[in-house]
Amino acid sequence: MKERLTRELMALRAACELESGQVVNLGFGIPTLVSNYLTDCMDITLHSENGLLGFGPESDDETFEPDLVNASGVPVTLFPGGVAISHIDAFGIVRSGKLDIAILGAMQVSEAGDFSNWLLPSKGIGSPGGAIDISHGTKRLIVLMEHTDKQGSPKILNSCSYPITACEKVSLIITDVAVIEVKDKKLILRETAPGWSPIDIQDITEPPLVIPKDVVEMDFRKKPVVSYGKVFRNVDYALADIFDGAVILMDGFGGLGGMSHFLMVSLRAQGARDLTLVSNTAGIARVSSFGQPPFSGLQAIDHSILIESGQVKKVIASFPVSPSPSRPSAFEKALADGKIDLELVPQGTLAERLRAGAFGVGAFFTPTGIGTIVEYGKESRIIEDKEFILEEALVGDFAFIRAYKSDTKGNLVYKGTSRNFNSIMAQAAKVTIAEVDQIVEAGELDPDEIVTPGVFVDRIVVRDADFSPFVPINELDDD
């Protein structure tokens, strides 16, 4: 009988598929062994459905920590910058498109790339766990499994006889005898285990294999390490690709706390136009003194600078109007002049629309706003004798985030109430740019104090030491 790869060698071969900068889920069983073949310098962020992010090899007696376990329940270590997150955030990563690769086990895989991994009909009940979510949310799905079952029957079939986990999602199958690419509903043999021929593998595979001339023996060489730094020393480079017409999620509650003033000023200089701003306010700090310290002669920088420069075409906000009738904001003046559009959203609904966008939920029903102007033009539905209206998710092209501290992997810590909309906006954008006071090395932040995991942060900018969120009164009006 020909010798097959051990589970450890199978995991090593799977590790060779991974590249620097990727976020990778490791599923239950053999896939969790992959972490034993990665090092911190490879810059690969491992994700586990139970809420671990940035973990490494299994722990030993010296590093054992019972509260840090992988999807198989095995204690593991954390790489510097690793963090434990909530279950909802773990699946937010999956649903938001941040997951580059998932490596899952399977009972069966079909010629079309369907796979089954959660229910044996003989048992009559199964455990889907996170596999259905993960297989639909990942950009690339690799199945890591033994080629045949315990009776020697093929597990790669013309079609799955067990309930399907996901249809046509598998792109690569790594077994104890072969590496097979799934493409256009065909199975292409790419590599064979030592001592195995293509004919040997076809004999234990139900569907016909496409066997190219360049089939090779299995390659266990890992991909080159490439460093992807998130720290931008020049704010202009961090904002360079913001385009005309972009949707920007702009943090802050109303005043100074949690508002990315430095990025706002830099965006004004960058010049992108026809922007849609999604924010709690549309610039009220300047006219209301909201959150300002008790001394005279200064006013806060806020969204008004972008409205006055003519860069904003629409605002989606819950508190766009100045609380002082005698001191209208720049937004109110532009709205009265017909230069800008407004979509008014209750504050809780705004937060929930952002959360829906972050977690891949296209829309949701809420009772908020029934019988008010908020309901106008929206679908409504009666659920358990109560009326709800449909609200659509919000996703930004960019998010401007204000945090106190970051590490080099982008993990963020906030101060006090400055967290406000920051943490959810960071998750709801295609590109998130964080403005911070200081950056430390990965591993210097306490994992338990991290609020926003670095997987949601793409760029980090340190606010200039001499930058002030205040300017003398009337200076902004004179620009």
N, C-alpha and C positions, 0 to 999 in steps of 0.2 A: 504493500500500500504506500502511495506517495505521501511524503511528509507535507503537512499543511503549516501555514504560519500560525504562531501562537497569537493569542489575543493582544499581547504586548507589541508584537511586530505589526499587527494590523493597526493598532493605535498609532504606532510610529509612522506607518505609511500615510495615515490620515493627517497626521501633523505636518507632513511634507506638502500638503495642499494649501497650508495657511500662509498668509503674507502679512508683513508689518502693517500696522494701522487698522487691521480688521477687528470687528466685534464678532465673536464666534460662540454660538450656543453648543454645549455638550449635553446630549441627552442621557437618559438612564442606561446603565449597562456598560458594554464595551466602550462607547464613546467617551465616558468619563475618564478612561485611562489616557486619553490624548494629553491631558494636562501634565502628565509626568514627563513629556518630551518637549516641553516649552520652557523657556527661560525669560526672565524679565526683560533682557536686552532685545528680545524679538519684537517687543511692542505690540503684542497681540492681546486684546482684552477678552478674556473668557467670561461667558455669561451663563448663569444657571437659573432655571425657572424658579427656584426657591429664593432668589434674591441676592445671590453672590455675583459680584462684578469685579473682574481683575484678579481672579484667583490663580493659583499655580499648582504645583505637584501635591500629591497626597502627603499628609503630615507624618512625622515620625514621633517617637516618644518625647523628643525634646520640644517639638513644635505643636504638639497635639492641642487642639482647642475644640471642645465639643459643640460650641455654638457656630462653628464654621464648617459646614458640610456641603458636598456637591449634590447633584440630582440623584445620585445613587445612595446618599446618606453616608458617604465616606468622608471623614475629616480631611480637610485640605489646608494649604497655606494661602496667605494673601500676598501678592506682589506689592511692592511700594505703590501707593495710589489706589489700591483695591478698596472696595467699600461694600457694605451690606445694605441693600435697598429693600423697599417694600415689595410685596407681590404685585401690586398694581403698577409700580414703576418698572418691575422686571418685565411684565407683559406690555407695558407702554413702549419699551425698547423694541419689542417684537413687532408690535402693531404700527409703530411710527416709521418703519423702514430703516431703522438704524442697524438692524442685524444683517451682517454681510453673509455669514455662512452658518448653517446649522448642521451638526453631525448627529444623526439619530440612528438608533437600531431599528430593525424591522424583522417581521416574520415572513413577509413576502414582498417581492417587487415585481411589477409587470413590465412587459416590453415597452409600454407607453410611458413608463415612469410613475405609474400609480404605486402606492405602497400601503401595506397594512402592518400595524405594530401595536394594536391595543386590545384586540379581542380574539380569543379562540372560541369558535362556535361550540366546541365540545363543552366549554364551561358555561356558556349561555350568558355571561356577563363579563365586562372588561373594564379597563381603567384608561380612558383617553388622556387624562392628565393634561399636560401642556402641549402634547405633540401636534394636535390639530391646529392650535394657534400658531405654533412655531413653524410648522411646515408651510402654512399659508403666508406667514409674515416675512420669512427669510428671503434674501435675494438669491441664494444658492443653497440647495439641499444635497447633502452627501449622506448616503446610507452606508453604515459600517456594520457588517453582519457576516456570519458564517455562511458559506455557499450552499450548504445542504442542511437539512434538519437531522435530528438524532437517528432517524431511520434511513438516512442517506438519500432522501427525496429532495429534488431541487427546490430552492426557495425563490429562484428567479423563474417566473412563469409567463405564459402567454397572457394570462389575466389573473388577477388576485381572486382567490376563492373566499378569503376572509373579508370582513367589513373594511372598507377603504378609509385610510387616515387622510389622504389627499390625492387628488387626481393630477397626473402629468406634472408633478413637482420635482421628482428626483432627477438630478443632472449627472450624478456620479455614484457608482456602486463600488465599494472596496470590500473584498471578501478575503478569506484565508487562502485563496488560490488565484485571485485575479483583480484587476482594476478595469471596470467597464464603464464607458461613457454612454449616457442616454441622450440621444439626439434625434429629433424628428421621428419619434416613436420607433427608433431602431437602437439596438444594443451593439456598441462598437467596442471590441476587445482592444484595450490599450497596453496592458501589462499582464504578465503571468508570474506566478510565484516560482522560485527556483525549482527546477526539476519537472515543471508542468508545461505541457505543450498546448497550443490552441485546441487541438482535437480532444485532449483530456478534459479541458474546461467545457467544450461544447457537449461532451457526453453527460455532464451533470447540470446542464442548463437547458430548460425546456424550449424557449424560443430560439430561432436561429441567430447566431452571432455574426456580425460583420467583422471579418478578420483582415485588417489591412496588412500590407507587406512589412510595415515598420513596427509591428508588435515587438515589445522589448521585455526583458526580465524586469521585475519590479524594482523601482528606483526608490531608495530610502534617503536621498539627499534633500535636505530642507532648502527652502528658497532663501535668497540673500536677504539680510537684514537691511531695511531702509528706514531712516529716521524721519518721522513726520512731526515736526515741531508745531505746537499750537501758539507759542508765544510770538507776538508781533512787536518788535521794538519801535516800529514806525506806524502810527495809527492810519496814515494815508494808505499804506499797503493793505491794512486790514479792511478798509472800506472801498478799495479800488473797484471792485466788481459789482457794487450796488448800482443797479440799472434804473433807467427811467421807467416808471410804472410799477416799481416794486411795492410789495406789501411788507411793511415793517412793524413788528410788534415792539412797542416802546414801553418800557417798564415804568414803575413808579405808581404811587397812590394818588399823589396830588402835588406834593411839594418836594422837599429835598431828599427825604428818605427813599433810597432805592431808585433814584433817577440817574440815568447815564448822561449827565450834562456834557462830559468831555466828548463822548461820541456824537451827541447832538451838534455841538459846535463844529466838530470835524466833518459831519455830514453836510452842514451848511456850506463849508468850504469845498467839499467834494462836488456838490452841485447837481446831484440826481434830482429829476423833476417828476411831476405827475404821480407822486407817492401817495399811497394809502397808509395812514397811521392807525394802528389799533392800540388803544391805550385807555386807561381809566378816565383820564381827562384829556382836554385838548389845549392845555396851557392855561392854568388858572393861578399858578403860584405867584406869577409876577404881579397880578392885579389884586390878589387877595392876601398876600403875605403869608400864605399857607406854609407852615413848617419853618418859617424863617426865624432866626435868633432875634432876641429882643434888643436890637439896636437899629438906629436909623441910618439913612444914607445909602443903603444897598438894596438891590432887588435880585430875585433869583432868575437864573436862566431856565427856561422851560421850552415846551413845544412851539411857543409863539415865534421863536426865531426862524423856524422852518416855514411857518405859515406866512410870516412877513416877507420872507425871501421868495415867495411864490413857488415853493417846491412841492406843496401838498395839494392834491386835488380832492381827497376824501378823508374823513375821519370816522372811525367806528369807536364810539366811546359811551360811557355811562354818565359822566359828569363833565360835559363839554362847556358849560356856561359858568361864568363868574358868579360867585355868591353875592356880589355887590352890584346892584342895578346901575349904580352911578359910575362903575368902572368896568366897562365891557372889555372882554379879552380880544386879542388879535383874531382869534377864531370867530368870535361873534361878529366882528366887523366884516370879515371876509365872507361869512355866511350871508349876512344881510346884503352884501354887494353881489351875491351870486357867483362868487369866485371859488367856492368850495362846497362839497356835499357832506351831508351828515347821515350816519346810520346810528340811531339811538338804541342802546342796549342796556337793560338793567344790569347792575354790577355783578350780581351772582350768576346771571345768565352769561355775561361776558366771560367770567372765569370758567364756567362749564363748557362754553363753546371752544375756548382755548384747550381745555382738558380733552374734549372730544377730538379736536384736531391733533393733539399730541398722541392720543392713543388709538388713532385710526378708526374712530367712530364717525361715520359720515353725518349723522344727525341724531337728535334725541327729542323726546317729548317732555315738556315742562308745564306746570300750571301757572308759572309766573307770567303775568301780563294779560291774563284773560280779561276781556272787557275793556281793555285800554288801547291806546294808540299802538302799543307794542304788538298787538295781535293782528293788526291790519295786513292783509295780503298773505297770511300764513295759514298753512293747513292746520286744522284742528281735529281732535279725536276724543271720543268718550272712552275712558278706561276706568272700569270699576265705578261707574256712575259719577266720574269726575272728569271735567273737561281739561284737555291739555293742548298746547300748541307746539308745532314742530320748529325747532331751531337747528340751523346748520352749523357744522364745525367751522372753526377758524384756523387756518394754517398760514404762517408768514413765510415770505421768501427769506427774510432776515429777522433776527431778534436782537435788540440792544438790551443787554443785561447789566445791572449794577450790583456788584458783590464787594464784600470787604476783602476777601483773600481767596487766592487760587493756588493750586499746585500746578506743576508743569504739565500734568495730564488733563487739566481743566476742571478738576473737582472744585466746587465753590462752597464758600462759607459766607453767611450773611450776618449783618448786625441788626438785632432788634426787629422793628417793624419794616425795615428796608427789604425784607424778603418779599412781601406783598405779592404782586403779580410776577415778580422775577422768576420764581422757580417754575411756574407753569409755562410762562412764555419761552423759557429756555428749551422746553421740551416740544413746543409747538411750532418751531421754525425749521426750515430746511438748512439754514446756516445761522448759528448762534454766535454772537460776538459779545464777550464779557469785558466790562470795564472794572478794574479792581485797583485797590490801593497797594497791594503787594503780592508777589508771587514767591512761593517756596518750592523746594524740591519735592518730587513725589515721595510719599511716605512720611512727610513732616506734619501733615494734617492728621488729627485723630479721625479714623474712619467713621466713628460714631457722631462726629460733629458735622460731617459733610452733608449738605442738603441737596445740591444738584450734582449728580455724578458727571464726570468728565465726558462720558459718551455722548452727552447732549450738548457739549460745548466744542465749537470748532476753532475759535480764535480768542486769544486773550490779549488785552491791551492794558498796560499800567497807566493810570491817570497821571499826567505830568505833576511833579511835586509842587510846582508853582501855579498850578491851575486852581482857580476858584470858581465855585458854582454861583458866585455873586458878582455883580458889576454895579458900579454907582448908578443911582436912580437917574433915569432918562438917557443913560448911555445906549441902551438897546434901542430906545425909540429914535435915537439919532442915526443908527446904522442905515 
